[in-house]
């Protein structure tokens, strides 16, 4: 399997965009989740922090895992066109 240079550049850009997206979206979703738990009086519940961490991990896996794949595909597609 040959890796193309435009694809690798696209994957690197996708990784950078995914990281920025993770930081923005992950922070906003975690803050909103914690606020809802605080409003419900469950801020000190032991599962609150655990679920917030799992939610943030899912967002991390989707953005940082998927954006480089899309970037690689876009890089190779644009280079061939």
PyMOL Python script that loads the backbone (N, CA, C, O; Angstrom):
from pymol import cmd

cmd.read_pdbstr("""\
ATOM      1  N   UNK A   1       0.848  -1.183   0.000  1.00  0.00           N
ATOM      2  CA  UNK A   1       0.000   0.000   0.000  1.00  0.00           C
ATOM      3  C   UNK A   1       0.887   1.237   0.000  1.00  0.00           C
ATOM      4  O   UNK A   1       1.672   1.450   0.924  1.00  0.00           O
ATOM      5  N   UNK A   2       0.757   2.037  -1.028  1.00  0.00           N
ATOM      6  CA  UNK A   2       1.533   3.263  -1.117  1.00  0.00           C
ATOM      7  C   UNK A   2       0.774   4.414  -0.465  1.00  0.00           C
ATOM      8  O   UNK A   2      -0.429   4.587  -0.662  1.00  0.00           O
ATOM      9  N   UNK A   3       1.504   5.179   0.304  1.00  0.00           N
ATOM     10  CA  UNK A   3       0.926   6.382   0.903  1.00  0.00           C
ATOM     11  C   UNK A   3       1.349   7.572   0.056  1.00  0.00           C
ATOM     12  O   UNK A   3       2.529   7.745  -0.246  1.00  0.00           O
ATOM     13  N   UNK A   4       0.381   8.384  -0.321  1.00  0.00           N
ATOM     14  CA  UNK A   4       0.708   9.526  -1.161  1.00  0.00           C
ATOM     15  C   UNK A   4       1.043  10.738  -0.294  1.00  0.00           C
ATOM     16  O   UNK A   4       0.504  10.905   0.800  1.00  0.00           O
ATOM     17  N   UNK A   5       1.926  11.563  -0.796  1.00  0.00           N
ATOM     18  CA  UNK A   5       2.317  12.773  -0.081  1.00  0.00           C
ATOM     19  C   UNK A   5       1.137  13.732   0.087  1.00  0.00           C
ATOM     20  O   UNK A   5       0.953  14.253   1.187  1.00  0.00           O
ATOM     21  N   UNK A   6       0.329  13.991  -0.944  1.00  0.00           N
ATOM     22  CA  UNK A   6      -0.834  14.862  -0.731  1.00  0.00           C
ATOM     23  C   UNK A   6      -1.814  14.289   0.293  1.00  0.00           C
ATOM     24  O   UNK A   6      -2.439  15.029   1.053  1.00  0.00           O
ATOM     25  N   UNK A   7      -1.935  12.979   0.302  1.00  0.00           N
ATOM     26  CA  UNK A   7      -2.799  12.342   1.287  1.00  0.00           C
ATOM     27  C   UNK A   7      -2.281  12.517   2.699  1.00  0.00           C
ATOM     28  O   UNK A   7      -3.054  12.762   3.625  1.00  0.00           O
ATOM     29  N   UNK A   8      -0.971  12.390   2.866  1.00  0.00           N
ATOM     30  CA  UNK A   8      -0.376  12.560   4.189  1.00  0.00           C
ATOM     31  C   UNK A   8      -0.483  14.010   4.665  1.00  0.00           C
ATOM     32  O   UNK A   8      -0.703  14.264   5.849  1.00  0.00           O
ATOM     33  N   UNK A   9      -0.328  14.948   3.748  1.00  0.00           N
ATOM     34  CA  UNK A   9      -0.496  16.359   4.103  1.00  0.00           C
ATOM     35  C   UNK A   9      -1.954  16.618   4.493  1.00  0.00           C
ATOM     36  O   UNK A   9      -2.224  17.332   5.459  1.00  0.00           O
ATOM     37  N   UNK A  10      -2.882  16.041   3.747  1.00  0.00           N
ATOM     38  CA  UNK A  10      -4.293  16.168   4.083  1.00  0.00           C
ATOM     39  C   UNK A  10      -4.612  15.544   5.433  1.00  0.00           C
ATOM     40  O   UNK A  10      -5.413  16.083   6.197  1.00  0.00           O
ATOM     41  N   UNK A  11      -3.986  14.406   5.728  1.00  0.00           N
ATOM     42  CA  UNK A  11      -4.200  13.754   7.015  1.00  0.00           C
ATOM     43  C   UNK A  11      -3.642  14.602   8.155  1.00  0.00           C
ATOM     44  O   UNK A  11      -4.251  14.691   9.221  1.00  0.00           O
ATOM     45  N   UNK A  12      -2.483  15.225   7.931  1.00  0.00           N
ATOM     46  CA  UNK A  12      -1.921  16.098   8.968  1.00  0.00           C
ATOM     47  C   UNK A  12      -2.820  17.306   9.212  1.00  0.00           C
ATOM     48  O   UNK A  12      -3.050  17.696  10.357  1.00  0.00           O
ATOM     49  N   UNK A  13      -3.323  17.892   8.134  1.00  0.00           N
ATOM     50  CA  UNK A  13      -4.261  19.010   8.296  1.00  0.00           C
ATOM     51  C   UNK A  13      -5.550  18.544   8.971  1.00  0.00           C
ATOM     52  O   UNK A  13      -6.104  19.255   9.810  1.00  0.00           O
ATOM     53  N   UNK A  14      -6.025  17.358   8.610  1.00  0.00           N
ATOM     54  CA  UNK A  14      -7.213  16.801   9.248  1.00  0.00           C
ATOM     55  C   UNK A  14      -7.001  16.559  10.728  1.00  0.00           C
ATOM     56  O   UNK A  14      -7.900  16.792  11.535  1.00  0.00           O
ATOM     57  N   UNK A  15      -5.813  16.091  11.088  1.00  0.00           N
ATOM     58  CA  UNK A  15      -5.495  15.887  12.500  1.00  0.00           C
ATOM     59  C   UNK A  15      -5.501  17.207  13.261  1.00  0.00           C
ATOM     60  O   UNK A  15      -6.027  17.283  14.372  1.00  0.00           O
ATOM     61  N   UNK A  16      -4.923  18.234  12.674  1.00  0.00           N
ATOM     62  CA  UNK A  16      -4.908  19.546  13.327  1.00  0.00           C
ATOM     63  C   UNK A  16      -6.326  20.101  13.475  1.00  0.00           C
ATOM     64  O   UNK A  16      -6.683  20.632  14.527  1.00  0.00           O
ATOM     65  N   UNK A  17      -7.116  19.979  12.434  1.00  0.00           N
ATOM     66  CA  UNK A  17      -8.499  20.462  12.495  1.00  0.00           C
ATOM     67  C   UNK A  17      -9.303  19.630  13.499  1.00  0.00           C
ATOM     68  O   UNK A  17     -10.116  20.177  14.244  1.00  0.00           O
ATOM     69  N   UNK A  18      -9.081  18.321  13.521  1.00  0.00           N
ATOM     70  CA  UNK A  18      -9.758  17.458  14.479  1.00  0.00           C
ATOM     71  C   UNK A  18      -9.410  17.795  15.913  1.00  0.00           C
ATOM     72  O   UNK A  18     -10.277  17.768  16.786  1.00  0.00           O
ATOM     73  N   UNK A  19      -8.135  18.115  16.169  1.00  0.00           N
ATOM     74  CA  UNK A  19      -7.702  18.478  17.520  1.00  0.00           C
ATOM     75  C   UNK A  19      -8.372  19.778  17.960  1.00  0.00           C
ATOM     76  O   UNK A  19      -8.862  19.875  19.085  1.00  0.00           O
ATOM     77  N   UNK A  20      -8.393  20.762  17.086  1.00  0.00           N
ATOM     78  CA  UNK A  20      -9.040  22.035  17.421  1.00  0.00           C
ATOM     79  C   UNK A  20     -10.535  21.829  17.634  1.00  0.00           C
ATOM     80  O   UNK A  20     -11.117  22.378  18.569  1.00  0.00           O
ATOM     81  N   UNK A  21     -11.146  21.043  16.773  1.00  0.00           N
ATOM     82  CA  UNK A  21     -12.574  20.753  16.909  1.00  0.00           C
ATOM     83  C   UNK A  21     -12.854  20.023  18.218  1.00  0.00           C
ATOM     84  O   UNK A  21     -13.836  20.325  18.897  1.00  0.00           O
ATOM     85  N   UNK A  22     -12.007  19.071  18.576  1.00  0.00           N
ATOM     86  CA  UNK A  22     -12.170  18.349  19.839  1.00  0.00           C
ATOM     87  C   UNK A  22     -12.100  19.299  21.029  1.00  0.00           C
ATOM     88  O   UNK A  22     -12.912  19.212  21.950  1.00  0.00           O
ATOM     89  N   UNK A  23     -11.133  20.201  21.004  1.00  0.00           N
ATOM     90  CA  UNK A  23     -10.985  21.128  22.130  1.00  0.00           C
ATOM     91  C   UNK A  23     -12.205  22.035  22.249  1.00  0.00           C
ATOM     92  O   UNK A  23     -12.673  22.301  23.356  1.00  0.00           O
ATOM     93  N   UNK A  24     -12.718  22.509  21.127  1.00  0.00           N
ATOM     94  CA  UNK A  24     -13.885  23.404  21.173  1.00  0.00           C
ATOM     95  C   UNK A  24     -15.157  22.644  21.533  1.00  0.00           C
ATOM     96  O   UNK A  24     -15.833  22.987  22.504  1.00  0.00           O
ATOM     97  N   UNK A  25     -15.482  21.627  20.766  1.00  0.00           N
ATOM     98  CA  UNK A  25     -16.723  20.887  20.964  1.00  0.00           C
ATOM     99  C   UNK A  25     -16.692  20.130  22.292  1.00  0.00           C
ATOM    100  O   UNK A  25     -17.674  20.134  23.034  1.00  0.00           O
ATOM    101  N   UNK A  26     -15.569  19.483  22.591  1.00  0.00           N
ATOM    102  CA  UNK A  26     -15.456  18.731  23.841  1.00  0.00           C
ATOM    103  C   UNK A  26     -15.611  19.613  25.066  1.00  0.00           C
ATOM    104  O   UNK A  26     -16.267  19.225  26.032  1.00  0.00           O
ATOM    105  N   UNK A  27     -15.015  20.792  25.035  1.00  0.00           N
ATOM    106  CA  UNK A  27     -15.142  21.710  26.162  1.00  0.00           C
ATOM    107  C   UNK A  27     -16.560  22.225  26.333  1.00  0.00           C
ATOM    108  O   UNK A  27     -17.061  22.331  27.452  1.00  0.00           O
ATOM    109  N   UNK A  28     -17.201  22.545  25.222  1.00  0.00           N
ATOM    110  CA  UNK A  28     -18.575  23.057  25.302  1.00  0.00           C
ATOM    111  C   UNK A  28     -19.542  21.973  25.783  1.00  0.00           C
ATOM    112  O   UNK A  28     -20.397  22.239  26.628  1.00  0.00           O
ATOM    113  N   UNK A  29     -19.415  20.770  25.260  1.00  0.00           N
ATOM    114  CA  UNK A  29     -20.321  19.692  25.654  1.00  0.00           C
ATOM    115  C   UNK A  29     -20.100  19.319  27.118  1.00  0.00           C
ATOM    116  O   UNK A  29     -21.060  19.093  27.855  1.00  0.00           O
ATOM    117  N   UNK A  30     -18.838  19.253  27.537  1.00  0.00           N
ATOM    118  CA  UNK A  30     -18.547  18.914  28.940  1.00  0.00           C
ATOM    119  C   UNK A  30     -19.093  19.990  29.875  1.00  0.00           C
ATOM    120  O   UNK A  30     -19.675  19.669  30.911  1.00  0.00           O
ATOM    121  N   UNK A  31     -18.915  21.248  29.525  1.00  0.00           N
ATOM    122  CA  UNK A  31     -19.422  22.331  30.373  1.00  0.00           C
ATOM    123  C   UNK A  31     -20.945  22.298  30.453  1.00  0.00           C
ATOM    124  O   UNK A  31     -21.514  22.502  31.525  1.00  0.00           O
ATOM    125  N   UNK A  32     -21.606  22.043  29.328  1.00  0.00           N
ATOM    126  CA  UNK A  32     -23.068  21.977  29.315  1.00  0.00           C
ATOM    127  C   UNK A  32     -23.557  20.783  30.139  1.00  0.00           C
ATOM    128  O   UNK A  32     -24.531  20.900  30.883  1.00  0.00           O
ATOM    129  N   UNK A  33     -22.885  19.640  30.007  1.00  0.00           N
ATOM    130  CA  UNK A  33     -23.258  18.455  30.783  1.00  0.00           C
ATOM    131  C   UNK A  33     -23.085  18.709  32.278  1.00  0.00           C
ATOM    132  O   UNK A  33     -23.964  18.374  33.073  1.00  0.00           O
ATOM    133  N   UNK A  34     -21.962  19.295  32.657  1.00  0.00           N
ATOM    134  CA  UNK A  34     -21.720  19.575  34.075  1.00  0.00           C
ATOM    135  C   UNK A  34     -22.729  20.596  34.601  1.00  0.00           C
ATOM    136  O   UNK A  34     -23.159  20.491  35.750  1.00  0.00           O
ATOM    137  N   UNK A  35     -23.111  21.568  33.795  1.00  0.00           N
ATOM    138  CA  UNK A  35     -24.095  22.562  34.217  1.00  0.00           C
ATOM    139  C   UNK A  35     -25.463  21.905  34.442  1.00  0.00           C
ATOM    140  O   UNK A  35     -26.148  22.214  35.417  1.00  0.00           O
ATOM    141  N   UNK A  36     -25.854  21.005  33.546  1.00  0.00           N
ATOM    142  CA  UNK A  36     -27.132  20.305  33.716  1.00  0.00           C
ATOM    143  C   UNK A  36     -27.111  19.440  34.967  1.00  0.00           C
ATOM    144  O   UNK A  36     -28.110  19.368  35.681  1.00  0.00           O
ATOM    145  N   UNK A  37     -25.999  18.787  35.241  1.00  0.00           N
ATOM    146  CA  UNK A  37     -25.888  17.966  36.450  1.00  0.00           C
ATOM    147  C   UNK A  37     -25.912  18.839  37.702  1.00  0.00           C
ATOM    148  O   UNK A  37     -26.501  18.461  38.715  1.00  0.00           O
ATOM    149  N   UNK A  38     -25.272  20.006  37.632  1.00  0.00           N
ATOM    150  CA  UNK A  38     -25.272  20.933  38.766  1.00  0.00           C
ATOM    151  C   UNK A  38     -26.690  21.439  39.025  1.00  0.00           C
ATOM    152  O   UNK A  38     -27.128  21.516  40.173  1.00  0.00           O
ATOM    153  N   UNK A  39     -27.402  21.782  37.959  1.00  0.00           N
ATOM    154  CA  UNK A  39     -28.772  22.272  38.096  1.00  0.00           C
ATOM    155  C   UNK A  39     -29.702  21.207  38.673  1.00  0.00           C
ATOM    156  O   UNK A  39     -30.660  21.531  39.374  1.00  0.00           O
ATOM    157  N   UNK A  40     -29.424  19.953  38.382  1.00  0.00           N
ATOM    158  CA  UNK A  40     -30.241  18.860  38.895  1.00  0.00           C
ATOM    159  C   UNK A  40     -29.814  18.438  40.301  1.00  0.00           C
ATOM    160  O   UNK A  40     -30.436  17.564  40.905  1.00  0.00           O
ATOM    161  N   UNK A  41     -28.757  19.054  40.819  1.00  0.00           N
ATOM    162  CA  UNK A  41     -28.271  18.712  42.155  1.00  0.00           C
ATOM    163  C   UNK A  41     -27.422  17.462  42.188  1.00  0.00           C
ATOM    164  O   UNK A  41     -27.251  16.856  43.246  1.00  0.00           O
ATOM    165  N   UNK A  42     -26.891  17.069  41.056  1.00  0.00           N
ATOM    166  CA  UNK A  42     -26.099  15.843  40.968  1.00  0.00           C
ATOM    167  C   UNK A  42     -24.623  16.111  40.700  1.00  0.00           C
ATOM    168  O   UNK A  42     -23.911  15.225  40.227  1.00  0.00           O
ATOM    169  N   UNK A  43     -24.160  17.304  40.991  1.00  0.00           N
ATOM    170  CA  UNK A  43     -22.773  17.642  40.690  1.00  0.00           C
ATOM    171  C   UNK A  43     -21.791  16.814  41.508  1.00  0.00           C
ATOM    172  O   UNK A  43     -20.680  16.547  41.051  1.00  0.00           O
ATOM    173  N   UNK A  44     -22.189  16.402  42.720  1.00  0.00           N
ATOM    174  CA  UNK A  44     -21.292  15.626  43.581  1.00  0.00           C
ATOM    175  C   UNK A  44     -21.479  14.122  43.430  1.00  0.00           C
ATOM    176  O   UNK A  44     -20.824  13.348  44.128  1.00  0.00           O
ATOM    177  N   UNK A  45     -22.357  13.697  42.533  1.00  0.00           N
ATOM    178  CA  UNK A  45     -22.574  12.264  42.293  1.00  0.00           C
ATOM    179  C   UNK A  45     -21.293  11.673  41.712  1.00  0.00           C
ATOM    180  O   UNK A  45     -20.669  12.287  40.847  1.00  0.00           O
ATOM    181  N   UNK A  46     -20.891  10.486  42.179  1.00  0.00           N
ATOM    182  CA  UNK A  46     -19.619   9.909  41.702  1.00  0.00           C
ATOM    183  C   UNK A  46     -19.577   9.605  40.209  1.00  0.00           C
ATOM    184  O   UNK A  46     -18.499   9.582  39.615  1.00  0.00           O
ATOM    185  N   UNK A  47     -20.735   9.372  39.595  1.00  0.00           N
ATOM    186  CA  UNK A  47     -20.738   9.051  38.164  1.00  0.00           C
ATOM    187  C   UNK A  47     -20.678  10.281  37.264  1.00  0.00           C
ATOM    188  O   UNK A  47     -20.432  10.151  36.065  1.00  0.00           O
ATOM    189  N   UNK A  48     -20.894  11.455  37.812  1.00  0.00           N
ATOM    190  CA  UNK A  48     -20.914  12.665  36.993  1.00  0.00           C
ATOM    191  C   UNK A  48     -19.594  12.870  36.275  1.00  0.00           C
ATOM    192  O   UNK A  48     -19.576  13.083  35.062  1.00  0.00           O
ATOM    193  N   UNK A  49     -18.505  12.811  36.994  1.00  0.00           N
ATOM    194  CA  UNK A  49     -17.184  13.026  36.391  1.00  0.00           C
ATOM    195  C   UNK A  49     -16.833  11.881  35.441  1.00  0.00           C
ATOM    196  O   UNK A  49     -16.220  12.104  34.397  1.00  0.00           O
ATOM    197  N   UNK A  50     -17.220  10.665  35.800  1.00  0.00           N
ATOM    198  CA  UNK A  50     -16.919   9.503  34.960  1.00  0.00           C
ATOM    199  C   UNK A  50     -17.622   9.616  33.605  1.00  0.00           C
ATOM    200  O   UNK A  50     -17.007   9.394  32.562  1.00  0.00           O
ATOM    201  N   UNK A  51     -18.903   9.959  33.626  1.00  0.00           N
ATOM    202  CA  UNK A  51     -19.645  10.082  32.370  1.00  0.00           C
ATOM    203  C   UNK A  51     -19.162  11.270  31.546  1.00  0.00           C
ATOM    204  O   UNK A  51     -19.130  11.196  30.317  1.00  0.00           O
ATOM    205  N   UNK A  52     -18.791  12.353  32.200  1.00  0.00           N
ATOM    206  CA  UNK A  52     -18.255  13.509  31.477  1.00  0.00           C
ATOM    207  C   UNK A  52     -16.955  13.126  30.770  1.00  0.00           C
ATOM    208  O   UNK A  52     -16.707  13.554  29.643  1.00  0.00           O
ATOM    209  N   UNK A  53     -16.141  12.330  31.426  1.00  0.00           N
ATOM    210  CA  UNK A  53     -14.895  11.873  30.815  1.00  0.00           C
ATOM    211  C   UNK A  53     -15.174  10.958  29.627  1.00  0.00           C
ATOM    212  O   UNK A  53     -14.498  11.057  28.603  1.00  0.00           O
ATOM    213  N   UNK A  54     -16.157  10.071  29.750  1.00  0.00           N
ATOM    214  CA  UNK A  54     -16.501   9.175  28.647  1.00  0.00           C
ATOM    215  C   UNK A  54     -17.061   9.938  27.459  1.00  0.00           C
ATOM    216  O   UNK A  54     -16.748   9.623  26.310  1.00  0.00           O
ATOM    217  N   UNK A  55     -17.882  10.936  27.728  1.00  0.00           N
ATOM    218  CA  UNK A  55     -18.426  11.764  26.652  1.00  0.00           C
ATOM    219  C   UNK A  55     -17.300  12.474  25.918  1.00  0.00           C
ATOM    220  O   UNK A  55     -17.274  12.518  24.688  1.00  0.00           O
ATOM    221  N   UNK A  56     -16.367  13.030  26.689  1.00  0.00           N
ATOM    222  CA  UNK A  56     -15.253  13.743  26.074  1.00  0.00           C
ATOM    223  C   UNK A  56     -14.351  12.779  25.294  1.00  0.00           C
ATOM    224  O   UNK A  56     -13.824  13.146  24.244  1.00  0.00           O
ATOM    225  N   UNK A  57     -14.170  11.567  25.786  1.00  0.00           N
ATOM    226  CA  UNK A  57     -13.375  10.578  25.056  1.00  0.00           C
ATOM    227  C   UNK A  57     -14.042  10.198  23.737  1.00  0.00           C
ATOM    228  O   UNK A  57     -13.363  10.040  22.722  1.00  0.00           O
ATOM    229  N   UNK A  58     -15.368  10.049  23.744  1.00  0.00           N
ATOM    230  CA  UNK A  58     -16.092   9.722  22.512  1.00  0.00           C
ATOM    231  C   UNK A  58     -15.927  10.834  21.482  1.00  0.00           C
ATOM    232  O   UNK A  58     -15.734  10.559  20.297  1.00  0.00           O
ATOM    233  N   UNK A  59     -15.999  12.066  21.920  1.00  0.00           N
ATOM    234  CA  UNK A  59     -15.802  13.201  21.014  1.00  0.00           C
ATOM    235  C   UNK A  59     -14.374  13.196  20.485  1.00  0.00           C
ATOM    236  O   UNK A  59     -14.148  13.464  19.305  1.00  0.00           O
ATOM    237  N   UNK A  60     -13.407  12.892  21.354  1.00  0.00           N
ATOM    238  CA  UNK A  60     -12.005  12.805  20.938  1.00  0.00           C
ATOM    239  C   UNK A  60     -11.820  11.724  19.879  1.00  0.00           C
ATOM    240  O   UNK A  60     -11.174  11.952  18.856  1.00  0.00           O
ATOM    241  N   UNK A  61     -12.385  10.554  20.128  1.00  0.00           N
ATOM    242  CA  UNK A  61     -12.221   9.437  19.192  1.00  0.00           C
ATOM    243  C   UNK A  61     -12.837   9.754  17.837  1.00  0.00           C
ATOM    244  O   UNK A  61     -12.281   9.393  16.800  1.00  0.00           O
ATOM    245  N   UNK A  62     -13.966  10.418  17.840  1.00  0.00           N
ATOM    246  CA  UNK A  62     -14.619  10.735  16.573  1.00  0.00           C
ATOM    247  C   UNK A  62     -13.879  11.832  15.805  1.00  0.00           C
ATOM    248  O   UNK A  62     -13.674  11.709  14.598  1.00  0.00           O
ATOM    249  N   UNK A  63     -13.482  12.890  16.489  1.00  0.00           N
ATOM    250  CA  UNK A  63     -12.858  13.998  15.764  1.00  0.00           C
ATOM    251  C   UNK A  63     -11.415  13.698  15.386  1.00  0.00           C
ATOM    252  O   UNK A  63     -11.039  13.848  14.223  1.00  0.00           O
ATOM    253  N   UNK A  64     -10.606  13.279  16.342  1.00  0.00           N
ATOM    254  CA  UNK A  64      -9.187  13.042  16.050  1.00  0.00           C
ATOM    255  C   UNK A  64      -9.004  11.743  15.270  1.00  0.00           C
ATOM    256  O   UNK A  64      -7.996  11.579  14.583  1.00  0.00           O
ATOM    257  N   UNK A  65      -9.941  10.835  15.362  1.00  0.00           N
ATOM    258  CA  UNK A  65      -9.842   9.593  14.606  1.00  0.00           C
ATOM    259  C   UNK A  65     -10.382   9.689  13.194  1.00  0.00           C
ATOM    260  O   UNK A  65      -9.879   9.021  12.290  1.00  0.00           O
ATOM    261  N   UNK A  66     -11.391  10.505  12.995  1.00  0.00           N
ATOM    262  CA  UNK A  66     -12.063  10.556  11.703  1.00  0.00           C
ATOM    263  C   UNK A  66     -11.538  11.669  10.781  1.00  0.00           C
ATOM    264  O   UNK A  66     -11.469  11.480   9.567  1.00  0.00           O
ATOM    265  N   UNK A  67     -11.173  12.805  11.338  1.00  0.00           N
ATOM    266  CA  UNK A  67     -10.735  13.922  10.509  1.00  0.00           C
ATOM    267  C   UNK A  67      -9.465  13.612   9.707  1.00  0.00           C
ATOM    268  O   UNK A  67      -9.395  14.017   8.546  1.00  0.00           O
ATOM    269  N   UNK A  68      -8.456  12.916  10.256  1.00  0.00           N
ATOM    270  CA  UNK A  68      -7.299  12.571   9.420  1.00  0.00           C
ATOM    271  C   UNK A  68      -7.663  11.645   8.259  1.00  0.00           C
ATOM    272  O   UNK A  68      -7.077  11.751   7.181  1.00  0.00           O
ATOM    273  N   UNK A  69      -8.607  10.753   8.462  1.00  0.00           N
ATOM    274  CA  UNK A  69      -9.042   9.855   7.374  1.00  0.00           C
ATOM    275  C   UNK A  69      -9.697  10.677   6.267  1.00  0.00           C
ATOM    276  O   UNK A  69      -9.415  10.478   5.085  1.00  0.00           O
ATOM    277  N   UNK A  70     -10.566  11.594   6.655  1.00  0.00           N
ATOM    278  CA  UNK A  70     -11.213  12.466   5.672  1.00  0.00           C
ATOM    279  C   UNK A  70     -10.171  13.350   4.985  1.00  0.00           C
ATOM    280  O   UNK A  70     -10.249  13.582   3.779  1.00  0.00           O
ATOM    281  N   UNK A  71      -9.200  13.841   5.750  1.00  0.00           N
ATOM    282  CA  UNK A  71      -8.138  14.667   5.172  1.00  0.00           C
ATOM    283  C   UNK A  71      -7.282  13.897   4.185  1.00  0.00           C
ATOM    284  O   UNK A  71      -6.912  14.422   3.135  1.00  0.00           O
ATOM    285  N   UNK A  72      -6.966  12.653   4.516  1.00  0.00           N
ATOM    286  CA  UNK A  72      -6.186  11.833   3.589  1.00  0.00           C
ATOM    287  C   UNK A  72      -6.965  11.593   2.302  1.00  0.00           C
ATOM    288  O   UNK A  72      -6.424  11.730   1.205  1.00  0.00           O
ATOM    289  N   UNK A  73      -8.227  11.238   2.441  1.00  0.00           N
ATOM    290  CA  UNK A  73      -9.065  11.017   1.267  1.00  0.00           C
ATOM    291  C   UNK A  73      -9.165  12.284   0.416  1.00  0.00           C
ATOM    292  O   UNK A  73      -9.044  12.222  -0.807  1.00  0.00           O
ATOM    293  N   UNK A  74      -9.387  13.438   1.063  1.00  0.00           N
ATOM    294  CA  UNK A  74      -9.479  14.690   0.323  1.00  0.00           C
ATOM    295  C   UNK A  74      -8.161  15.030  -0.361  1.00  0.00           C
ATOM    296  O   UNK A  74      -8.160  15.494  -1.501  1.00  0.00           O
ATOM    297  N   UNK A  75      -7.047  14.808   0.318  1.00  0.00           N
ATOM    298  CA  UNK A  75      -5.737  15.099  -0.271  1.00  0.00           C
ATOM    299  C   UNK A  75      -5.461  14.257  -1.494  1.00  0.00           C
ATOM    300  O   UNK A  75      -5.001  14.773  -2.513  1.00  0.00           O
ATOM    301  N   UNK A  76      -5.732  12.975  -1.411  1.00  0.00           N
ATOM    302  CA  UNK A  76      -5.478  12.106  -2.570  1.00  0.00           C
ATOM    303  C   UNK A  76      -6.450  12.394  -3.701  1.00  0.00           C
ATOM    304  O   UNK A  76      -6.073  12.342  -4.872  1.00  0.00           O
ATOM    305  N   UNK A  77      -7.689  12.695  -3.364  1.00  0.00           N
ATOM    306  CA  UNK A  77      -8.681  12.993  -4.396  1.00  0.00           C
ATOM    307  C   UNK A  77      -8.354  14.286  -5.128  1.00  0.00           C
ATOM    308  O   UNK A  77      -8.446  14.350  -6.354  1.00  0.00           O
ATOM    309  N   UNK A  78      -7.979  15.298  -4.390  1.00  0.00           N
ATOM    310  CA  UNK A  78      -7.651  16.587  -5.022  1.00  0.00           C
ATOM    311  C   UNK A  78      -6.354  16.517  -5.827  1.00  0.00           C
ATOM    312  O   UNK A  78      -6.207  17.219  -6.828  1.00  0.00           O
ATOM    313  N   UNK A  79      -5.425  15.683  -5.401  1.00  0.00           N
ATOM    314  CA  UNK A  79      -4.165  15.567  -6.125  1.00  0.00           C
ATOM    315  C   UNK A  79      -4.346  14.821  -7.443  1.00  0.00           C
ATOM    316  O   UNK A  79      -3.631  15.083  -8.410  1.00  0.00           O
ATOM    317  N   UNK A  80      -5.274  13.919  -7.483  1.00  0.00           N
ATOM    318  CA  UNK A  80      -5.500  13.153  -8.708  1.00  0.00           C
ATOM    319  C   UNK A  80      -6.333  13.934  -9.714  1.00  0.00           C
ATOM    320  O   UNK A  80      -6.273  13.676 -10.916  1.00  0.00           O
ATOM    321  N   UNK A  81      -7.117  14.897  -9.212  1.00  0.00           N
ATOM    322  CA  UNK A  81      -8.055  15.624 -10.088  1.00  0.00           C
ATOM    323  C   UNK A  81      -7.351  16.638 -10.879  1.00  0.00           C
ATOM    324  O   UNK A  81      -7.974  17.345 -11.670  1.00  0.00           O
TER     325      UNK A  81
END
""", "prot")
cmd.dss("prot")
cmd.show_as("cartoon", "prot")
cmd.util.cbc("prot")
cmd.orient("prot")
